[in-house]
Amino acid sequence: MNLSPRFRRTRAARTVVALLSLAALTACGDRSAEEAPAGAAVQAPVPSPTTSFTENGVTVTLSVAGWKASKGTLTAVFTPEKKGFHLYSTDLPLTGIEGVGRPTAVGVTGVLKADGKLTAAADVRSISVPGVDAPMPVYPDGPVTTTLPVRADGNGDATVLLGYASCSAKEGCTIPVAHRPVHLRLTDEGPTFDTT
């Protein structure tokens, strides 16, 4: 076949670009197989166990991530079902302020223990509530993500205890939820939520 010089240069350039792209993709690939000892099976990352429920106007989604050497992070995402609703701060006293409000709370019992402080990925703001002299610490309207470092003291059963109350300046508050249990089972493979 007789090809023009221009076609040969274009074809050569395309071939070089394709080979360089392939080399770049190969270099960026997963190197875990190369780093594993000879004969060892490469394990895929284990997905984080997750569960959720909806109660009193809020959907709560729980997950455990980064489980390694009997430690991980318990994440709880609290999402009000209706627009314009907020949740109270994790720092609110258990009985609220002057009996108003309930803290956003995540605790653990059984073989699962807290390994640090509960934190929220939202800034606290203060609001005034009629009939309450002190300002109320709340999160902005919408979902709030909390995290709690946890550790397991062996295999067995554990319970996550959740508490929250959601309110709206226009529609009032939902009935607070306190000590809502979600059960887990911890084994050598890690935690799993009981979905029964």
VENVENWO-V536195 format. One record per pair of residues at least 24 apart in sequence whose ideal C-beta (glycine too) atoms are under 10 Angstrom apart, sorted by the first residue. I is the first residue (numbers start at 0). GAP is how many residues later the second one is. Records with the same first field share a line. If there is no record, write none. Layout:
I->GAP / GAP
This chain:
45->143 / 144
47->24 / 25 / 27 / 142 / 143
48->135 / 136 / 141 / 142 / 143 / 144 / 146
49->25 / 143
50->109 / 131 / 132 / 133 / 141 / 142 / 143 / 144
51->24 / 25 / 27 / 130 / 141
52->109 / 127 / 129
53->25 / 27
54->107 / 109 / 119 / 120 / 122 / 125
55->25 / 108 / 109 / 110 / 117 / 118 / 119 / 120 / 121 / 124
56->24 / 25 / 28 / 107 / 108 / 109 / 110 / 111 / 114 / 116 / 117 / 118 / 120
57->24 / 27 / 29 / 46 / 85 / 86 / 104 / 106 / 107 / 108 / 116 / 119
58->84
59->44 / 46 / 86 / 100 / 102 / 104 / 117 / 120 / 122
60->82 / 84
61->44 / 98 / 100 / 120 / 122 / 131
62->84 / 128 / 130
63->48 / 84 / 86 / 96 / 120 / 122 / 126 / 127 / 128 / 129
64->82
65->83
66->83 / 85 / 119 / 122 / 123 / 124
67->122
68->82 / 83
69->41 / 42 / 45 / 80 / 81 / 82 / 83 / 84 / 85 / 116 / 118 / 120 / 121
70->44 / 78 / 79 / 80 / 81
71->40 / 43 / 76 / 77 / 78 / 79 / 80 / 118 / 119
72->42 / 43 / 74 / 75 / 76 / 77
73->32 / 33 / 34 / 38 / 40 / 41 / 44 / 72 / 73 / 74 / 75 / 76 / 84 / 86 / 110 / 117
74->31 / 46 / 70 / 71 / 72 / 73
75->28 / 29 / 30 / 42 / 44 / 68 / 69 / 70 / 71 / 72 / 84 / 86 / 88 / 106
76->44 / 66 / 67 / 68 / 69 / 70
77->26 / 28 / 42 / 44 / 61 / 64 / 65 / 66 / 67 / 68 / 84 / 86 / 88 / 99
78->63 / 64 / 65 / 66 / 87
79->61 / 62 / 63 / 64 / 84 / 86 / 87 / 88 / 94
80->85 / 93
81->59 / 84 / 86 / 89 / 92
82->58 / 59 / 85
83->57 / 58 / 82 / 83 / 84 / 85 / 86 / 87
84->56 / 57 / 80 / 81 / 82 / 83 / 84 / 85 / 86 / 87 / 88 / 89
85->36 / 39 / 41 / 50 / 52 / 53 / 54 / 55 / 56 / 58 / 79 / 80 / 81 / 82 / 83 / 87
86->33 / 35 / 51 / 52 / 53 / 54 / 55 / 56 / 57 / 59 / 77 / 78 / 79 / 80
87->36 / 39 / 48 / 49 / 50 / 51 / 56 / 75 / 76 / 77 / 78 / 79 / 85 / 88
88->31 / 33 / 34 / 35 / 36 / 37 / 47 / 48 / 49 / 50 / 55
89->27 / 28 / 29 / 30 / 32 / 34 / 47 / 49 / 54 / 56 / 58 / 73 / 74
90->27 / 29 / 33 / 46
91->32 / 44 / 45 / 46 / 73
93->69 / 84
95->33 / 36 / 40 / 69 / 80
96->32 / 35 / 36 / 37 / 38 / 39 / 40
97->31 / 33 / 34 / 35 / 36 / 38
98->32 / 33
99->29 / 30 / 31 / 32 / 34 / 36 / 65 / 67 / 73
100->26 / 28 / 31 / 35 / 36 / 37 / 64 / 66 / 72 / 75
101->61 / 62 / 63 / 64 / 65 / 71 / 73 / 74 / 75 / 76
102->34 / 60 / 61 / 62 / 73 / 75
103->34 / 35 / 40 / 42 / 58 / 59 / 60 / 61 / 62
104->41 / 56 / 57 / 58 / 59 / 72 / 73 / 74 / 75
105->40 / 41 / 42 / 44 / 54 / 55 / 56 / 57 / 58 / 76
106->41 / 52 / 53 / 54 / 55 / 56 / 72
107->40 / 42 / 43 / 44 / 50 / 51 / 52 / 53 / 74 / 76
108->48 / 49 / 50 / 51 / 52 / 70 / 72
109->42 / 43 / 46 / 47 / 48 / 49 / 50 / 73 / 74 / 75 / 76
110->40 / 41 / 42 / 43 / 44 / 45 / 46 / 47 / 48 / 73 / 74 / 75 / 80
111->36 / 38 / 39 / 40 / 41 / 44 / 45 / 46 / 47 / 48 / 72 / 74 / 79
112->36 / 37 / 38 / 39 / 40 / 45
113->34 / 35 / 36 / 37
114->33 / 34 / 35 / 36 / 37
115->31 / 32 / 33 / 34 / 35
116->30 / 31 / 32
117->28 / 29 / 30 / 31
118->26 / 27 / 28 / 29 / 30
119->24 / 25 / 26 / 27
120->24 / 25 / 26
121->24
126->40 / 42
127->41
128->38 / 40 / 44
135->31
137->27 / 28 / 29
140->25 / 26 / 27 / 28
149->34 / 36 / 41
151->32 / 34 / 35 / 38 / 39
152->33
153->32 / 34
154->30 / 31 / 32 / 33 / 34
155->28 / 29 / 30 / 31
156->26 / 27 / 28 / 29 / 37
157->24 / 25 / 26 / 27 / 28 / 33 / 36
158->24 / 25 / 35
159->24 / 31 / 33
